[in-house]
């Protein structure tokens, strides 16, 4: 199969970054399953397990905005490299402590918090770094590649984690994630492109407070971007509440083994792979606004199917099918919303806008994780999952009351015009 001349696949540095991130994401998916299993091995309660999600997501609330300012002031490759090396060291401390018989829940919480801080800085830089590598007409294809990395990780990571946990235990399995960050760091070292030093902000725009607020101003003054961000925040809150208790629910109430849980999650992630294949032609045919509006509808029934799955093999297939449909919708939506947002942002503000978006969308996660753990303890795990799934209906409601509906009436717009000067280089997708 031939590759188009303009495809990001032909860009050596972008391929390296993509490959490194694919390995890193697989490692992170391994930890998503292994870390709560390690906590369960320490006799943690449902609420204590949910605290892991709270600590890992707390940095999105605390440091996203200053991280955006730092990224716009520094060479982004250097920020990414430092973040990868720190995450490798932090995660490597978990299996070392387990071998020494000194692993505690508090160490797992501290590692989750510190790794989360590094991730905020890495993501703010990563979502902006490829901007100097790609042309504008490569944007949707690049976003599909970025989402395909998540899809591959979603398939391989849980299956690998479930298998390795069964062999060597949950804490030692986290070693794989530590090495995956070293692989990502190596890919960054092999990148030939060297960024110029960022130009200082104009005198009238300097100052930490002023720069922090700039990303908020961009999102607040663009109604479509504001609605997308609000919808994403609702979705992240419900998804995080569900995922905070999903592992205890599957292990304790559905009687799944670690390997079964990994297989179900890995099989459902095939939906992500399918979505990355069809995203580009669908966006080209129907436009970003239509994809944004209609891709959210299957999410509620998909998660209800997963939450209502009974015990046994039939329930495993039902849960996998529901999650697969939900992931198809989520990945299609994410590719479209990343592309839409980044085309409306000036290059010099991209780090702050990405960081501000993470703050608004993902900063709610610590509260959501505590909410999921608290409700799971009070109401039960399955009722909490079903309740959160139903509340996901507000995601499309917010979008359908936004200016996106007017764009659909006026016709599809596969490539919306950027708000900045058209001479600005193309930007990669944001989170």
ZILIN-V295414 format. One record per pair of residues at least 4 apart in sequence whose C-alpha atoms are under 6 Angstrom apart, sorted by the first residue. I is the first residue (numbers start at 0). J is the second residue. If there is no record, write none. Layout:
i = <I,I>
j = <J,J>
This chain:
i = <12,14,15,19,19,20,20,21,22,23,23,23,24,25,25,26,26,26,27,28,29,29,29,30,30,33,33,35,36,37,37,38,39,43,46,49,49,49,51,52,52,53,53,53,54,54,55,55,55,56,56,57,58,58,58,59,59,59,59,60,60,62,63,63,64,64,64,66,67,67,67,68,70,70,70,71,72,75,75,79,80,82,82,83,83,86,87,87,90,91,91,94,94,96,96,97,97,110,111,118,121,122,123,123,124,126,129,130,130,130,134,135,137,142,142,143,143,147,149,150,150,152,153,153,154,154,155,156,157,157,157,158,158,158,160,161,161,161,162,164,164,164,200,207,214,214,214,215,216,218,218,219,223,226,230,230,231,231,232,234,235,236,236,237,239,239,239,240,240,240,241,241,243,247,248,249,249,250,250,253,255,261,262,263,267,267,267,268,270,270,270,271,271,271,274,274,274,278,281,282,282,283,285,286,286,286,287,287,288,290,291,294,294,295,298,299,299,299,301,301,301,302,302,303,303,303,304,305,305,306,306,308,308,308,309,310,319,326,333,337,337,338,341,342,343,343,345,349,351,352,353,356,357,358,364,369,370,371,374,375,375,375,399,407>
j = <190,18,186,183,186,24,183,148,179,179,180,183,152,152,156,175,176,179,176,156,156,157,160,34,173,37,169,48,169,169,170,43,43,47,372,243,368,372,108,243,368,57,365,368,111,112,111,112,115,364,365,365,62,115,116,63,358,361,362,358,362,66,354,358,211,354,355,120,350,351,354,351,75,124,350,350,197,124,128,121,184,117,121,180,184,114,177,180,177,174,177,170,171,101,102,101,102,114,115,122,125,126,350,354,128,429,427,425,426,427,425,425,141,334,428,147,275,275,153,271,272,156,265,268,265,268,159,160,161,261,265,261,262,265,164,257,258,261,258,168,169,172,205,211,351,352,355,219,220,224,225,225,402,398,394,397,235,360,360,238,239,364,367,387,243,367,368,367,368,371,245,384,368,251,252,253,255,254,255,310,259,265,266,319,319,322,323,323,323,326,327,326,327,330,278,327,331,331,285,286,287,413,411,411,412,413,335,413,403,294,332,328,332,395,325,388,389,391,321,324,325,321,388,307,385,388,321,318,321,384,385,314,317,318,314,314,323,330,337,428,429,428,428,417,417,418,419,353,355,356,429,360,361,362,368,373,374,375,378,379,380,383,404,411>
